[in-house]
């Protein structure tokens, strides 16, 4: 089972998000799955 972050999905999330969360939780335990994370990084400037 994949390591899920957070371990549980919000009860108020749409059914489609619950379905994807459950499907991804069943993948190999070498994976880490992050739900609802805002990825940001520095933009390169010239």
N, CA, C and O atoms as a CHARMM CRD file, in Angstrom:
* protein
*
  184
    1    1 UNK  N      0.83000  -1.17400   0.00000 PROA 1      0.00000
    2    1 UNK  CA     0.00000   0.00000   0.00000 PROA 1      0.00000
    3    1 UNK  C      0.88300   1.24800   0.00000 PROA 1      0.00000
    4    1 UNK  O      1.85100   1.33100   0.75700 PROA 1      0.00000
    5    2 UNK  N      0.54800   2.21100  -0.84700 PROA 2      0.00000
    6    2 UNK  CA     1.30900   3.45500  -0.93200 PROA 2      0.00000
    7    2 UNK  C      1.18900   4.24200   0.37400 PROA 2      0.00000
    8    2 UNK  O      0.20800   4.10300   1.10500 PROA 2      0.00000
    9    3 UNK  N      2.18500   5.06100   0.65600 PROA 3      0.00000
   10    3 UNK  CA     2.13000   5.96600   1.81000 PROA 3      0.00000
   11    3 UNK  C      1.34900   7.19200   1.37200 PROA 3      0.00000
   12    3 UNK  O      1.75500   7.88700   0.44100 PROA 3      0.00000
   13    4 UNK  N      0.23300   7.46400   2.03400 PROA 4      0.00000
   14    4 UNK  CA    -0.65700   8.53900   1.63900 PROA 4      0.00000
   15    4 UNK  C     -0.47200   9.74300   2.55500 PROA 4      0.00000
   16    4 UNK  O     -0.35900   9.59500   3.77200 PROA 4      0.00000
   17    5 UNK  N     -0.44100  10.92700   1.96800 PROA 5      0.00000
   18    5 UNK  CA    -0.34900  12.18800   2.70300 PROA 5      0.00000
   19    5 UNK  C     -1.47600  13.09500   2.24800 PROA 5      0.00000
   20    5 UNK  O     -1.47600  13.48400   1.08000 PROA 5      0.00000
   21    6 UNK  N     -2.42400  13.45600   3.07200 PROA 6      0.00000
   22    6 UNK  CA    -2.64400  12.94400   4.41700 PROA 6      0.00000
   23    6 UNK  C     -3.12800  11.49700   4.36500 PROA 6      0.00000
   24    6 UNK  O     -3.44300  10.98300   3.29200 PROA 6      0.00000
   25    7 UNK  N     -3.18500  10.85100   5.51100 PROA 7      0.00000
   26    7 UNK  CA    -3.58000   9.44100   5.55400 PROA 7      0.00000
   27    7 UNK  C     -5.04000   9.22600   5.19600 PROA 7      0.00000
   28    7 UNK  O     -5.41500   8.14900   4.73400 PROA 7      0.00000
   29    8 UNK  N     -5.86500  10.24400   5.40600 PROA 8      0.00000
   30    8 UNK  CA    -7.29200  10.15500   5.08200 PROA 8      0.00000
   31    8 UNK  C     -7.69000  11.37300   4.27900 PROA 8      0.00000
   32    8 UNK  O     -7.14400  12.45800   4.47600 PROA 8      0.00000
   33    9 UNK  N     -8.63100  11.20200   3.38100 PROA 9      0.00000
   34    9 UNK  CA    -9.13700  12.30700   2.57700 PROA 9      0.00000
   35    9 UNK  C    -10.31700  12.94900   3.29900 PROA 9      0.00000
   36    9 UNK  O    -11.04000  12.28500   4.04200 PROA 9      0.00000
   37   10 UNK  N    -10.49900  14.23000   3.07600 PROA 10     0.00000
   38   10 UNK  CA   -11.58800  14.98400   3.67900 PROA 10     0.00000
   39   10 UNK  C    -12.93000  14.38100   3.27000 PROA 10     0.00000
   40   10 UNK  O    -13.15300  14.11200   2.09000 PROA 10     0.00000
   41   11 UNK  N    -13.82400  14.16600   4.23900 PROA 11     0.00000
   42   11 UNK  CA   -15.14700  13.60200   3.94800 PROA 11     0.00000
   43   11 UNK  C    -15.93900  14.45100   2.96500 PROA 11     0.00000
   44   11 UNK  O    -16.80000  13.92900   2.25700 PROA 11     0.00000
   45   12 UNK  N    -15.66600  15.74800   2.90900 PROA 12     0.00000
   46   12 UNK  CA   -16.39600  16.65200   2.03100 PROA 12     0.00000
   47   12 UNK  C    -15.87900  16.67200   0.59900 PROA 12     0.00000
   48   12 UNK  O    -16.44200  17.36500  -0.24900 PROA 12     0.00000
   49   13 UNK  N    -14.81100  15.92000   0.31500 PROA 13     0.00000
   50   13 UNK  CA   -14.26200  15.88300  -1.04400 PROA 13     0.00000
   51   13 UNK  C    -15.24200  15.18500  -1.98500 PROA 13     0.00000
   52   13 UNK  O    -16.00400  14.32000  -1.55500 PROA 13     0.00000
   53   14 UNK  N    -15.22600  15.55900  -3.27300 PROA 14     0.00000
   54   14 UNK  CA   -16.13000  14.92600  -4.23900 PROA 14     0.00000
   55   14 UNK  C    -15.87900  13.41600  -4.35100 PROA 14     0.00000
   56   14 UNK  O    -14.77200  12.95100  -4.08100 PROA 14     0.00000
   57   15 UNK  N    -16.90000  12.65700  -4.74500 PROA 15     0.00000
   58   15 UNK  CA   -16.75300  11.20400  -4.90200 PROA 15     0.00000
   59   15 UNK  C    -15.60500  10.82300  -5.84300 PROA 15     0.00000
   60   15 UNK  O    -14.94200   9.80600  -5.63600 PROA 15     0.00000
   61   16 UNK  N    -15.37500  11.63400  -6.86900 PROA 16     0.00000
   62   16 UNK  CA   -14.29200  11.33300  -7.81300 PROA 16     0.00000
   63   16 UNK  C    -12.93100  11.38100  -7.12100 PROA 16     0.00000
   64   16 UNK  O    -12.06500  10.55700  -7.41500 PROA 16     0.00000
   65   17 UNK  N    -12.72900  12.33200  -6.20900 PROA 17     0.00000
   66   17 UNK  CA   -11.46600  12.41200  -5.47200 PROA 17     0.00000
   67   17 UNK  C    -11.31000  11.22400  -4.53000 PROA 17     0.00000
   68   17 UNK  O    -10.20800  10.69900  -4.36900 PROA 17     0.00000
   69   18 UNK  N    -12.40000  10.80000  -3.91200 PROA 18     0.00000
   70   18 UNK  CA   -12.35200   9.61900  -3.05100 PROA 18     0.00000
   71   18 UNK  C    -11.96500   8.38800  -3.86300 PROA 18     0.00000
   72   18 UNK  O    -11.17000   7.56700  -3.40500 PROA 18     0.00000
   73   19 UNK  N    -12.52100   8.25700  -5.06400 PROA 19     0.00000
   74   19 UNK  CA   -12.22500   7.10100  -5.91000 PROA 19     0.00000
   75   19 UNK  C    -10.74900   7.06800  -6.30900 PROA 19     0.00000
   76   19 UNK  O    -10.11300   6.01500  -6.26800 PROA 19     0.00000
   77   20 UNK  N    -10.21400   8.21600  -6.69100 PROA 20     0.00000
   78   20 UNK  CA    -8.79600   8.28000  -7.07200 PROA 20     0.00000
   79   20 UNK  C     -7.90900   8.01600  -5.86400 PROA 20     0.00000
   80   20 UNK  O     -6.92000   7.29000  -5.96600 PROA 20     0.00000
   81   21 UNK  N     -8.25400   8.60100  -4.72000 PROA 21     0.00000
   82   21 UNK  CA    -7.49200   8.40300  -3.48700 PROA 21     0.00000
   83   21 UNK  C     -7.42500   6.91500  -3.14300 PROA 21     0.00000
   84   21 UNK  O     -6.35500   6.39200  -2.83100 PROA 21     0.00000
   85   22 UNK  N     -8.56200   6.24300  -3.20100 PROA 22     0.00000
   86   22 UNK  CA    -8.60700   4.80800  -2.88500 PROA 22     0.00000
   87   22 UNK  C     -7.79900   3.99200  -3.89700 PROA 22     0.00000
   88   22 UNK  O     -7.07000   3.07700  -3.51600 PROA 22     0.00000
   89   23 UNK  N     -7.92600   4.31900  -5.17100 PROA 23     0.00000
   90   23 UNK  CA    -7.18300   3.58500  -6.21100 PROA 23     0.00000
   91   23 UNK  C     -5.68300   3.75000  -6.02000 PROA 23     0.00000
   92   23 UNK  O     -4.93300   2.77900  -6.12600 PROA 23     0.00000
   93   24 UNK  N     -5.23900   4.97700  -5.73800 PROA 24     0.00000
   94   24 UNK  CA    -3.80900   5.21500  -5.55300 PROA 24     0.00000
   95   24 UNK  C     -3.28200   4.59800  -4.26300 PROA 24     0.00000
   96   24 UNK  O     -2.10500   4.24500  -4.18300 PROA 24     0.00000
   97   25 UNK  N     -4.13200   4.46300  -3.26000 PROA 25     0.00000
   98   25 UNK  CA    -3.66900   3.86800  -2.00300 PROA 25     0.00000
   99   25 UNK  C     -3.35100   2.38200  -2.17300 PROA 25     0.00000
  100   25 UNK  O     -2.64400   1.80000  -1.35000 PROA 25     0.00000
  101   26 UNK  N     -3.86600   1.77300  -3.23000 PROA 26     0.00000
  102   26 UNK  CA    -3.62700   0.34900  -3.47000 PROA 26     0.00000
  103   26 UNK  C     -2.34400   0.05000  -4.24600 PROA 26     0.00000
  104   26 UNK  O     -2.00700  -1.11700  -4.44300 PROA 26     0.00000
  105   27 UNK  N     -1.62100   1.08500  -4.69300 PROA 27     0.00000
  106   27 UNK  CA    -0.40000   0.82100  -5.44900 PROA 27     0.00000
  107   27 UNK  C      0.73300   0.40700  -4.51600 PROA 27     0.00000
  108   27 UNK  O      0.61400   0.48600  -3.29300 PROA 27     0.00000
  109   28 UNK  N      1.79900  -0.02200  -5.10000 PROA 28     0.00000
  110   28 UNK  CA     2.98100  -0.52300  -4.40500 PROA 28     0.00000
  111   28 UNK  C      3.44200   0.40900  -3.28400 PROA 28     0.00000
  112   28 UNK  O      3.33800   1.62900  -3.40500 PROA 28     0.00000
  113   29 UNK  N      3.94800  -0.16700  -2.19900 PROA 29     0.00000
  114   29 UNK  CA     4.34300   0.63500  -1.04000 PROA 29     0.00000
  115   29 UNK  C      5.62200   1.44600  -1.24300 PROA 29     0.00000
  116   29 UNK  O      6.05100   2.15300  -0.33100 PROA 29     0.00000
  117   30 UNK  N      6.23600   1.35700  -2.42100 PROA 30     0.00000
  118   30 UNK  CA     7.40400   2.18600  -2.69400 PROA 30     0.00000
  119   30 UNK  C      7.00200   3.59200  -3.15400 PROA 30     0.00000
  120   30 UNK  O      7.86400   4.44300  -3.37500 PROA 30     0.00000
  121   31 UNK  N      5.69700   3.83300  -3.29700 PROA 31     0.00000
  122   31 UNK  CA     5.18300   5.12600  -3.74500 PROA 31     0.00000
  123   31 UNK  C      4.70100   5.95900  -2.56900 PROA 31     0.00000
  124   31 UNK  O      4.24000   5.43300  -1.55600 PROA 31     0.00000
  125   32 UNK  N      4.82000   7.28200  -2.73000 PROA 32     0.00000
  126   32 UNK  CA     4.22400   8.23600  -1.80100 PROA 32     0.00000
  127   32 UNK  C      3.24400   9.07500  -2.61600 PROA 32     0.00000
  128   32 UNK  O      3.58700   9.57100  -3.68800 PROA 32     0.00000
  129   33 UNK  N      2.03000   9.23100  -2.10800 PROA 33     0.00000
  130   33 UNK  CA     0.97400   9.97000  -2.80400 PROA 33     0.00000
  131   33 UNK  C      0.59000  11.16800  -1.94800 PROA 33     0.00000
  132   33 UNK  O      0.28000  11.03300  -0.76400 PROA 33     0.00000
  133   34 UNK  N      0.61900  12.34300  -2.57100 PROA 34     0.00000
  134   34 UNK  CA     0.28500  13.58100  -1.87700 PROA 34     0.00000
  135   34 UNK  C     -1.01400  14.12900  -2.44600 PROA 34     0.00000
  136   34 UNK  O     -1.11400  14.39900  -3.64200 PROA 34     0.00000
  137   35 UNK  N     -2.00300  14.29000  -1.58300 PROA 35     0.00000
  138   35 UNK  CA    -3.30100  14.81200  -2.00000 PROA 35     0.00000
  139   35 UNK  C     -3.40800  16.27500  -1.61500 PROA 35     0.00000
  140   35 UNK  O     -3.09700  16.66000  -0.48800 PROA 35     0.00000
  141   36 UNK  N     -3.84800  17.07900  -2.56000 PROA 36     0.00000
  142   36 UNK  CA    -4.17300  18.48000  -2.29100 PROA 36     0.00000
  143   36 UNK  C     -2.95500  19.26900  -1.79900 PROA 36     0.00000
  144   36 UNK  O     -3.02000  19.95800  -0.78000 PROA 36     0.00000
  145   37 UNK  N     -1.86000  19.15900  -2.52700 PROA 37     0.00000
  146   37 UNK  CA    -0.64100  19.88400  -2.17100 PROA 37     0.00000
  147   37 UNK  C     -0.40800  20.96400  -3.21700 PROA 37     0.00000
  148   37 UNK  O     -0.49300  20.70800  -4.41800 PROA 37     0.00000
  149   38 UNK  N     -0.12000  22.14900  -2.75900 PROA 38     0.00000
  150   38 UNK  CA     0.21800  23.24200  -3.68200 PROA 38     0.00000
  151   38 UNK  C      1.72300  23.23600  -3.89200 PROA 38     0.00000
  152   38 UNK  O      2.48200  23.60800  -2.99800 PROA 38     0.00000
  153   39 UNK  N      2.15000  22.81400  -5.07000 PROA 39     0.00000
  154   39 UNK  CA     3.57800  22.76600  -5.38300 PROA 39     0.00000
  155   39 UNK  C      3.99600  24.11700  -5.93400 PROA 39     0.00000
  156   39 UNK  O      3.42000  24.60900  -6.90400 PROA 39     0.00000
  157   40 UNK  N      4.98300  24.69800  -5.32200 PROA 40     0.00000
  158   40 UNK  CA     5.50500  25.97100  -5.78400 PROA 40     0.00000
  159   40 UNK  C      7.01200  25.92500  -5.72700 PROA 40     0.00000
  160   40 UNK  O      7.60200  25.24700  -4.88600 PROA 40     0.00000
  161   41 UNK  N      7.60800  26.64100  -6.61400 PROA 41     0.00000
  162   41 UNK  CA     9.05100  26.72600  -6.61800 PROA 41     0.00000
  163   41 UNK  C      9.48900  28.07000  -7.19200 PROA 41     0.00000
  164   41 UNK  O      8.67400  28.82900  -7.71600 PROA 41     0.00000
  165   42 UNK  N     10.75800  28.34600  -7.08800 PROA 42     0.00000
  166   42 UNK  CA    11.27200  29.58100  -7.63500 PROA 42     0.00000
  167   42 UNK  C     11.28300  29.50300  -9.15400 PROA 42     0.00000
  168   42 UNK  O     11.61300  28.47000  -9.73700 PROA 42     0.00000
  169   43 UNK  N     10.92600  30.59000  -9.76800 PROA 43     0.00000
  170   43 UNK  CA    11.01000  30.68200 -11.21500 PROA 43     0.00000
  171   43 UNK  C     12.37500  31.23600 -11.59900 PROA 43     0.00000
  172   43 UNK  O     12.90400  32.14500 -10.96000 PROA 43     0.00000
  173   44 UNK  N     12.91400  30.67800 -12.63400 PROA 44     0.00000
  174   44 UNK  CA    14.19700  31.17000 -13.12900 PROA 44     0.00000
  175   44 UNK  C     14.00600  32.54500 -13.75100 PROA 44     0.00000
  176   44 UNK  O     13.06700  32.76200 -14.51800 PROA 44     0.00000
  177   45 UNK  N     14.88700  33.45900 -13.42400 PROA 45     0.00000
  178   45 UNK  CA    14.85400  34.79300 -14.02700 PROA 45     0.00000
  179   45 UNK  C     16.13000  34.98600 -14.79800 PROA 45     0.00000
  180   45 UNK  O     17.18400  34.46600 -14.43100 PROA 45     0.00000
  181   46 UNK  N     16.02700  35.72100 -15.84200 PROA 46     0.00000
  182   46 UNK  CA    17.21200  35.95400 -16.68400 PROA 46     0.00000
  183   46 UNK  C     17.71500  37.34500 -16.53800 PROA 46     0.00000
  184   46 UNK  O     18.70300  37.71400 -17.17200 PROA 46     0.00000
